[in-house]
């Protein structure tokens, strides 16, 4: 399916954002949300206002959360364009209108006054929020990943001049049900016969205990996790209601979001995971997700039969595998200097079954971690340690299976895109350069360490042969690498 033909389309993305200068963005404290926020400010200075839905937890203020966002390394290039921090505040941060809210609460926890204000001038909604934990209870997953997006659409319905509402989700939403090859289309749920009744039952008619029973006896027998079920349910409801709503909605599915490959900072990353060594990885740089998301909004059209759907992945173009990823990680981290606070000097990359991981985790870190968690006040640390130990099992369905996501719609978007939003996805990824930037990004943005680019990394012979490391490059490849960042 080609992108729909209407007023703007991707080729006129600049005109689209020249006209639609007020944005409502959720999930701005996450990596995708931060990247989208930075890109909007850097490439579209005519943007006048961006509403950010911000959850303020105990011990934090709204100011703290905004500072947390704009202090991220993803804003370094943008900040460098201004002569002072004050100028950055006046010309960029002043455009942010923070709204205290929560996607898991009725009406997003917004006041009537806030909702009226948003509806008055917002024309584009970008929904990046949600829970990405695969081990959430069904109740929690539904609140964040089903009810939350539906409430955002409900607010968007009341806007005077809505141009686009982009729902950002995961390519893995349909994969466990559909099979190894997923096209950019809507697939029915296992329970597709009566979606509205199921949603109403889960939302209003079941007690917490009944929902827990339903999770075990029904949901997890058909879906690998509550996350997948909740995401499937919300998309099925959006598509079912699409014609009646007549709203310009677009659905974007990304594969595993990873470090930026080019802009604004190569290697910028805010998380890390692992998987099956022989499986092809489907890492997609966050800057490609950002550009595709912003392009997708230009194709929103409430008169279509269904919402346009875009997959963002690399596996159908030039994939790598987790074994290669592991060789890069091992080589890079053996080469860098090890600060004294590093837990271990024994740098290895191994992939093993989930139960074996938990056993090794206890053997290697049990005594140290037990000492850390003895203090009553370390609740967050206890919760994080517990989460790390169970993470491999929770992620199994996402990282160990071979799913391929068709990206033809996304390639058509990118082919027509203006230079400011072109990701060159069709070219694929230079994995050698990307992995060096990725590991440097982990060292810089996650560990907070200084990267020494003068260090020579000794790659294993198998890796050098597989990716052609050390071969002389042709002039065209060199030109592509040295192209300016946008």
N, C-alpha and C positions, 0 to 999 in steps of 0.2 A: 504493500500500500504506500503510495507516494504521499508526501505531506499535502494536506488539503489546500485548494486554491481559494484564497479570499484576499481581503484588503492588504495585509502586510506580508506574510510569509517570511522565511528566514532571510532572503536577500534584502529585505527592508527592515531588518532588526534594529538598525540605528534609528530609523524613523519611528519605529514602534516605541522605543524607550525615550525618544524625544517627546512623544505625545503622552506616554504613560509614565509620569514622573513621581507617582506616589505608590509605594510598594508596601505590602504587609508580609513580613517574613517570620516564620517560626523556625525553631531549631538553631538559632544563631550562635548558641554556645557550643554547638557541635562542629566537627571539622567541615562538613559540607556547607552548613549554614554560614560559617565564618568565611569560607572561600567565596560563596555567592555574594555576601555582603561586601567583601573587599572588591570583587570584580565589578559590581554595580557602581561603587564609588570611583574606582580607578578608570573605567572605560566609559562611563556615562555621567559626566559631571553635571549634566542638566537635571539629574535626579534631585528632587527638592525635599523629599521626605521618605524615610523608611521606618514604618512601625515595626518594632521588635517585641514579640511576645516573650517575656522573661519570667521565669519562675524564681522567686526569691525565697530561699530556705532560711531556717533559723540561723542566726549569726551572720547573715549577709544582708547587704542593702542593695537597692537597685543600682546605685552608683558602683558598688563593688562588682556586680555582674557585668555592667557595661565596660568597666575598666578591664575585666577579665577577657572580654571579647577583643577590644581594640588594642590590648597589650600583646596579643598573639603575634608570633613571628610572621604570620601571613600578611600582616599590614606593613612590614618593614619597607618594601619597595614604594608603597603609597606614601608613607611618612617621609621618605627621602625627597619627595617632590616639593616639600614645604620647608620654609626657612627656619621654622621653629615649631616646638610642640604646641604653642598657643595657636599658631596659624592652622595647624592640623585640627585642633579642637574647634576652632571657629568655622572652618570651611568644610569639615567632614563630620566630626562627631556631633556637631550641632544639628545635623540633618536626621539624627537618630531620635525617634520618639519612643521611649521604652514604655511598654504597657505591662503592668504586673498581672500575670495570669498563669494558667496551668492547663495544658491540653487534656488532662485527666479529670477536670472538674467541669460541671455544668456551665455552659456559655463561656467556656475557657476561663472562668473566674473573672471575666471582664465586667466592669460596671455598665449600666445602661448608657451612661454618658460616654464611656470609651467606645462602646459598640456603635453608637450614633456617629461619633467622630470618625471612626474607621470607614463606615458606610458612606459618609459624606464625600470623601475625596479619593479613596483607594480604588485603583483600577486593576492592579495585578496582585494576586495572592501566590506566594511560594511557600509550600508546606514541607519543611524538612524535618519536622519534629516527630517524636515517637520513641518508643522503647525498642532498643535493638537486642535486648536480652532474650535469648532463646529459651531460658528456663523460668521465665515469669509465670506466675499463676495465671489461669485463664482470665480471671477477673481483672488482674492488672493489665494483661495484654489487651483485653477488650477496651478498657478505659483509655489507654494511650494510643492504640493502633487502629481501633475501629470507631469508637465514639468521638475521639479527638478530631480526626479528619472530617467526619460528618458535621461536627459543630463548626468547623472552619468554613465548610461549604455553606452551611446555614447562614452564617454571617455574610458571606460573599453574595448570597442571594439577595440581600437587601441593599447592595451597593447601587448607586445611581448610574454609574458608567463602567461596569465590570468588563474588562478586556480579556482577562485570562485568570484561571485558577489552576495552578500546577501542583499535582499530588505526586510526591517523590517517594518511591518505594524500592523494593528489591527484586532483581531478576529471579531470585529463588522462590518467589511467591507461588508460582504455578509449577515449577520444575518437579517437585516430589510427586505430583499428581499426574502431570502430563507425560513425563518421560524425558529421555536424553536431549531431544531437540525442541526448543521453544520458539515459536514465531511471535512477532509483535502484534498480538491480537488478544482478545478476551477469551479466556477459557472458563467453562462452567465449574462451579464448586461441586464437591461430592454431594452436598445437600442442596443442590440448585433448585429443587422442586418448590421450596417454600422459604425463601430467604427472609422475607419480612417477618414471618412468624417466628423463625429461629432467632432473629435479632431481637424481636420484642420479648420473647421468652427469656433470653439471656439478660436483657436490659432491665426488665421490670417485674418479671413473674417468678424468678428463681431466687431462693435464698443463697447465701454464700456457700452453705454446705451442699446444696443441690448443684451449684455451678462446679464445685470441686468434683463431685461425682460425675457430672457430665463431661468434665475435662478428661477424666480417666477412662470412662466407659464408652465415650463416643469420639471426642476430638482426637485424642492421641492414638486411637486405633486407625484413623484415616490420615492424619497429618503428623509430620515428624516433630512438631513443636507448636505451642500456643501462639508463638510469633507468626508462623506461617498461616495458621488458621485465621488469626485476627486480621492479618493483611489481606488474605484472600476474601474474607467476608466484607471488608470495607470496599474493596474494588468491585466485587460483585454487586454490592448495593449501589455504588456510584453508577455503574453501567446500567443496572436495571432501572434506575430512576432518571437516567440521563435525558431521555426524550421529554419526559414530563417537566423536568427542571429547566431544560433549554438553556443551560449555562455553558460558557466557553471553558470547558474543563479539559486538561491534558494529563496523561499519566506517564511518568518517567520511571523506568526500572533501571537501576544500576547493579552491576555485579559487585565484587568486593572492592570497596573504595580504599585506595592506597595513597601513598605520597604523591605530591605534585610532580609532574615530569618536566614542566617548563615554567609556568607562571603561577603566582608571582615570584615564588622562591622554589627552585628545583629541590626536591627532597623534603619539602615541608610536610610533616606527618604528625598525627596526634594519637596513634594507636598501633598495635601489632598483634598478629595472630599466627596460627600454624595449621598444617594439614597433612594429607596423604602424599608421600614422597613421589609416587609414580603418576599421580593425577596431574593433569594440566591445570595450571593456576589461571584464574580469571581476574587478576588484579587490574583495576582501572584507576588511573591517576585522578585525583580529586579535581584537578583543573579541567579535565575533559568532561567530567560530570557537571561541573559548573557551567561551562560554555553550552553544553547540550541542553541543560535545564533552561537557561535563558533563551536559547533559540526556540525551544519547544513552545514557549508562551506565545510566540508569533503565529503559531498555527492553530491556536484555540478557536473553536467555532461551534457555537451552541446549536447550529442548524444541521449538524452532521448526524448520521445514524448512531454513532458512538464516539467516545472520546479517542483522539489519536493516542497511540501507545508507542513509546520509544524505549528500546533496550540500549544500554550503554555497557559494552563489554569488549574484550579483546580476543577472546578465545577463537572466534571465527576468522580472525585476521592473522595474527602471529603470536600464538600462545607460547609460554614457557611452562616448565613444570616445577613442582615444589622441591624436587631434588636439586635442580639448578639453583633455585632460590637459596637452598640450604648451603650449597658450596660457596656462593657469594657471601652469605652471612658469616660463615666460618672464616673464610679468607680475610675479609675486611676486619673482623673483630680480633683476629689473631695479630693483625698488623698494627693496630692503633695502640698508643700508650695507655696503660691501665692506671687510672687514678687510685689512690689508696682506699677509697670508699667502695670500689668495685667488689662485689660479693665474692667472685672467684676469678682466678687467672686461667682456669681450665675451660677454654672456649670451644664448645662443640655444638653442632646442630644435629639433633637426632629426632626422628619421628617414630613414635611407638603407640601401641594401643592405649586407650584412655585409662584402663585399670592399671596398666603398667606405669603410666605417667604419674598417677596418684601415689603409687608405691615409691617411685623414685623421688618424687617431690618430698615425701615424708623422710626418706633416708637422707637426702642432701640438706634439707632446710628445716626439718622438724624441730631440732633442738634450738636453733637460732630463733625461729619464729615463735616457739613456745615462750621463750624469754620475753619477746616483744609484746605478746598479747596478755601477759599477766597483769598489766595495769588496767584498772577498771575503766579508765577513760578512753581506751583505744578501740572503741566500737567499730569505727570506720575501717581500721586496719584489720580487725577480726573478720569483718564482712568481706573485705577485699581478698584476704587470704583464702577464705572459704570459696569465694567465687573463682579464683585462679585454679584451685584444685579441681573444680567441677567443669571448668571451661571446655576442655577437650571433648567431653561427652556431649555437652550442649551444642557444640559447633559441628559435631560429626556429620549431620545431614547436609551442611553447607559446604564443607571443605573436603569431603572424601568421595563425592560422587562426580561423575563426568557428565555435566549438563552443558549444552551449547545453546547460546542465545542468538537468534537471528538479529542482525543490526541494520538491515536494509533501510528502514525508515530513518534511522539516525544518520547513516551515511548520506542519504539524500539531503537531510538537513544541513550537514556539514559541507557538502559540495556546494550548496547555494549560499553559505554563510558569508557575511562580510569579514574582512580580515580580523577585526576586533574579537570575533567570536569563533573563528575557525580553529578547530582542534587538530586537523589533519589525521583524524582517526584512521582513514583508509591506508595511510602509510604504515601503520603499526607502530611499535615501540622499539627503540634501540635499547635492548635489555641490559647490555653491558653498561652503558652510560647511566641508565635509569637506576640500576642496582647500586652503583657507586654513590649516586645522589641520595638514594633511599637510605643506605646505611649511614651516610653523613648526616642525613636529616634526623635519624633516630638519635645519633650522638648529640646533635645540636638541640633539637626541639623537645625530645623526651628526657634525655639524661642531663641536658644543660651543660654539656662539655664542649670545649673548643676543638674544632676539627683541624687537624694538620694535613693539608692537602699535599705536602711534600713527601709524605710517607709512600713508599713503593709497596704495593700489595702483590704478594706472590700467589697467583691463582693456580689451582691444580691443572695439570695437563689436560684432563678430560674436559674441564670447563673452557679452557683456552681453545681447544679444538672444536668443541660444540658451537661456540658463539663467534669463532674467528677472531679472538682477542689477539692483537698484535699484527693482524693483516693490514696491508696498506689499503686505505679507503679510496674510493673513487671520488672525483671532485664534486659530483652531485650530492653524495651523502655528507661530505664535509660541509657543503653549503647549507644543507638542511639543518645540521647540528648548530651551525653558527647563525642561523636566522634570528632576527630580533624577537624578544619576548613581547607578547601582546596580552 
